[in-house]
């Protein structure tokens, strides 16, 4: 069976919906800051793999709360990887495009130099380094970006709310990446776990977009599906117009070639197709 660390997040929800042989543990079930508690918890199961779907993801808050970000995204990751190795389980960890600076100008490869430009990215990079230095032979790191789903808080649901309540929106158009449906990432995690894939790989939906492109597509598809009654103007703007505590990478598109070669049966949909499917799920829930 596969054990998932995380219960309430988007990825954990998608993982839980995939297979009855997947068990998700939340904060009330396991203390990821305690190696002893992790080991005790894991020993209660007959594990083939451990997937870490937990993370500190408050990008701006991490700038002033780095100790907590580092604890969850680095120290806890080391605990989990060590415990997984101890019980003989393959470890799959989810990381982020934010480990890159965003100034390359072409899709990042898994072995490209990491150079995070914010505290969140730094904490995730340190988690990666713990795994690579100590547990590389029994682990896999999947970097992803711009994750959303029909559950939880994410860009898609925020845009739908704002489009229904605001007369106009302004969205940055100079940050480029790849939107990723949590269902895509969940399937990749399970396939990586079952195949005992090792190394660092990138997992996003196909295609490239700016946040402005993403927002425009959300509105167009939501109108077509009857989720919105009317369209509102969406205006593009440079990120310099939005003052945020954390700097974001300008270009964080990542090459998925190594993942496709390693998991040839994994289907990576184009982000527009995945978005349409998620909007249908949201409509069914409303």
N, C-alpha and C positions, 0 to 999 in steps of 0.2 A: 504494500500500500504506500501511498504518498501522503506525507504530512506537510501541511502548509502553515507557515507562521504568518498570522494575520487572519482576521475574520470579517472585519467591517469594511475594509477598503474595496475599491473597484476590482482590483486584480483578484483578491481573495474571493469575492462574490462570483466572478467569472470562473475561477478554478473550481469552486464548490459545485457549480452547475454542470460541470463536465462529466464527472464520474463518481459513482458511489464509493470507489476505493480511495477517495480523497477526503482527508479529515483536516479541518481548519482549527487552529488554536489561536485564541485572542488573548488580550492582556490578562483576563481573569483566569486563563488556563495555564499560562507559562510566563516566567520572568526571564526575558531575553538578556537582562543585565547580569544574570547569575548563571555561570557555567554549570554549577552543581545542579541548579533547578532545571536547566535545559536537559542535562544528561538524565536526570531522574524522570523527566517528562517523556523523553524520547524512548527510554527503556521500557515504557509501558506498551509500546507498539512494535509490531513486526514490520520494520520500515525497509523500503527499497530506495526511497529518496526523500529529501527534505527540500522544500521550496520556500525561500524567504520572500514573502510578499509584504513584509512590513518595512516601513521607512519613515523618517522624518522628512516631510515634503513641503513644509512651509518655507518657501524660498526666501522671501523677504525677512521673515521673523528670524531665520537662521543667522542673519547678519549680527544680531544682538543677543542671540541665544545659541551660540556656537557649541557650548559645552554639551547641551542636550542633543543637538544635531549630531555632534561627533559621537556621543555615547550610543545613539540608536543606529546611525549609519556606518559606524566604524567598529567600535568596541563590541557591540552586540553581534555584529556580523562575524567577527573573529570567534566569539563564543559559539555561535551557531555552526560555523564551519568546523571548528575543533570537535564539537560534540557529534556532528554528523560523521566525521571521520572515525571517531571512537566507536560508534555503534555500527559502522559499516554501511552507512547510507550515502548515496550520491547527493551532492549539494548543488542546488541551482539558486543563484542570486540575481536579483534584478537591479541594474544600475541605470545610468542616465546619460543623455547627450550632454548634460551640463558639466561633465568632466572635461569637455573641450572648450577652448577659448572662443571658437566661432570665427576665426580669421583665416582659415585655410582656403575657403572659396570653392572647394570641391568636396564631394562626399568623404567623410572620415572613414578610414579603415580601422579595424579592431586594434591593430598594432601601432597606430599613430600615437605620437606623443600626447599625453594628457596634460592639460594646463588650465584648470578651472579658474574662472574669474569671479566667482562668488563663494560665500561660505558653504552653502548647500552643496555645490559642486565639489568643493574641497573635501567635505565630509564623506561624500559618496566615493570620491577618488581614494581616500584613505581606506575605506572598506574594501575596495577592489584590491588595493595593494596588500592588505592583510591576507586575503584569499590567495593571491598569486604567489606570495612569498612562502606561505606555509602549507597551503592545501590545494595547490593547482592540480594535482593528480586525481583528485576525487571531486572536482567542482567545475561549474560552468557559470560564467557571468554573461547575462543578456542585457545589453544596454538598449534602452528604448526612449521614446520621446512623445510628448504631447498626448498623454493617455486620457481617454474619456470612455464613458459607457452610459447606459441608461440608469445607472445607480450612482449614488454619491454626489459629491460636488466636483464639477469640472467645467471646462470652457463651454462645451455645448449647452449644458443646462443653464449656465449663467447667461449665455447669449439669448437663449429662448426667453428667459425671464425678463431681460432688459428690452428685448425686441417687443415684448408684449406690454411694457410699461413706460418706455421712453419714447419721445418724439423723434430722436435721432441718436446714432451711436458713432463713436470715434474709435477706430481700432488700428493698431500699429501695422505697418506694411513693410518694415525693414528688418523683421526677424523671420528667418526662413528655416523651416524644418519639415517634419513629416508627422501628421496626425496619426495616432495609433489607437485602434479600438482595443479595449481591455480583453475582449474575447480572442483576438489574434494573439496577443501576448500570452494569455493563459494556455492556449493550445501549444505555443512554442515552448513554454515552460514544461508542460507535461511530456512533450516529445523529447525534449532535452533530458529530462529526468529518466524516462524509460530507456533511452538509447545510451545513457551515461556519457553524454556529450561533455567534453572538456574544453577549456580555453575561453577566450572572450569572443563574443559574437554580437551582432547588432540585429535587433528585431523591431521593425516598424511596418506600418502598412505601406504599400507602394505609392509613389508619387511625392510631390513636393508642393508646399504651400507657404504663404505668409499667414499670419494671424488674421489679416484682412481678408485674404482669399477664403480662409476657413469660415470666417463669420458670414461672408457673402453666400457661401454654399449652404450654410446652416439655414439662413433665411429663405433662400430659394426653395430648398427641399422641404422645409417646414411649411411653407405656403402651399406647396404642391400636395402635401399630406394632410392639410387642414389643421396643423398645430398652431398656426398663426392666422389671425383674421386679416391683417393688412401688413404691407411692407413699410419699413421706415428707412430713411436715408442712412447709409453706412459710409462714413468718411474716412479715408486713409490718412495716417499721420505718422511722422517719424517717432521713434521711441524716445527721442529727446524731449518730446512734448509730455511724456508721462514720467514723472519723477518717482522712481522706485528705489528702495533701499539696496536691492541687489541688481547688479548688472547682468543682463541676459546675453547669451551668445547670439551674434547677428546671423550666423549661418551654421546650423547644427545638423544638416542632413548627413545620414550615415549609410555607408555601403553595407548591404545585406548579403553579399555574395558568399561569404564563408558559411553563413547560416543556411542558405539555399543549397549549397553543396553538401553540407553535413546532414541536413534534414530535407531531402528532396520531396518528401510527401507533404511537407508543411505548405499550406496555402496562405499566401500573403495577398489579401485583397487590395485593390486601389482604394485610397482613403475615401473617395467620394462614394464608392459602393458600400463600404463599411459604415459610413455616416448615414446613408439612407436606411440601412438596416437598423441602426441604433435609434433613429428618429421614429421608426415604426414601433420599436419596443416601447419608447416613451409614450407614444400615442395610445398603445394598448394599455398602459398603466394608468393613463389619465381618465 
